[in-house]
Amino acid sequence: MRALFITHNIPRFDGDAAGSFVLRLAVALQDQGHRIDVIAPGAAGLAERATLEGVSIRRVRYASDAGMTLAYTGTMAEAVRETWSGRFALLGLLRAMRRSVTEQLREARRAGDPYDVVHVHWWFPAGLALWRAFDRGQPPIVLTMHGSDVRLARATLAAHPLMRAVLDQASVRTVVSRWLAEAVARIAPNARVSVAPMPVDIRHFGLGESVVPRDGILFVGRLNQQKGLAALLDALAMPALANATLDVVGDGPDAAALRARAELLGVASRVRWHQVLVQASLVPLYQRAACVAMPSTEEGLGLVAVEAQLCGTPVVAYASGGLPDVVRTDAGGSLVAAGDIAGLADSLAALLKAPEDARHRGLLARDAMLASFSPTVVASHYAAFYRQAVGDVT
């Protein structure tokens, strides 16, 4: 099977976390004998053609180097919503992606080696870029929604008909969590959707040295309202966590406000701030933490929770979005109601005070993650979707 991935997010270099799960899926599919090529947006300093872990990636120019800032940083929605330059860049991105995809499909047909399927990641922007770009089923489209695209549609009524139109042209539609499937059903009730998560690189996320003492709370994510660091800082100020420390890994629009909040709450001396880290630098933090906190809301899935638990680190999360699919209470995870600051503090404190129980929970969680998110397992699911898509149009 030959598949063409279309995505706005995939690693730019070895170790880059941006869209790493898309690359993991491509690599795993190739390991199973399929052939995968990728088309993604360009960015300043990136070559037009590259190969990462054996996967061929074509980066599409859509503006000047200074203008190619929409992809890879998680700020596309803000840039398009808040600036005219972002809106013009989006139009350029949609046109350039559409043109490049149709050209690559045509070249493959002329060479006598056509693609069997096009796998579109995120209905927006990649799916929208391909809307009516070619006849349905020529080749068939598998569309995967990851979370940010569905949240965008939920928040923007005008996006509903666009999303339905994009979903309608796909032969197979998937989402990475049950919550996303329910959210899609409310917008596009006639669209049949399957739940299938993305893979995680199990080579890097392991238990580490057993003799290293685990200590403190770890947060990894964008510093914005949705990821919930403000709630975690409030929890850190409660008596239950009076002596706890917190490592924060990430950046985002609320960075300055969150640092100020830590000062105001009197917890700044117990918080260590880190910039966004490549995986090689992030893994030791997972392995040293006593627990990971994920007080985010409407998370599409929560790959940080998967990574943490693969490192044997138990996770406390809000029971929101796709997180209950990942942070399973029957497999070492702890869930609290979204917005329950006291519950968040108490659950984190319980793990900090009982390291043996935390270790047991982490090992249970690791086994569960290996069974669901290993690249081999996930790639087998998506290979079956490809066969289904091809079968539906032949």
ABEGO torsion letter per residue (X at the ends): XBBBBBBABBBABBGBABGAAAAAAAAAAAAAGBBBBBBBBBBBGBBABBBBGGBBBBBBBABBAAABAABGAGAAAAAAAABAAAAAAAAAAAAAAAAAAAAAAAAAAAAGBBBABBBBBEAOAAAAAABGABBBGOBBBBBBBAGAAAAAAAABAAAAAAAAAAAAABABBBBABAAAAAAAAAABAABBBBBBBBBBBAAABBAEBAABBBBEBBBBEBBBAAAGAAAAAAAAABAAAAABBBBBBEBEAAAAAAAAAAAAAGAAAABBBBBBBBAAAAAAAAAABABBBBABBGBAAGAAAAAAAAAGBBBBBBBBEAAAAABBAAAGBBBBBBGBAAAAAAAAAAAAABAAAAAAAAAAAAAAAAAAABAAAAAAAAAAAAAAAAAAAX
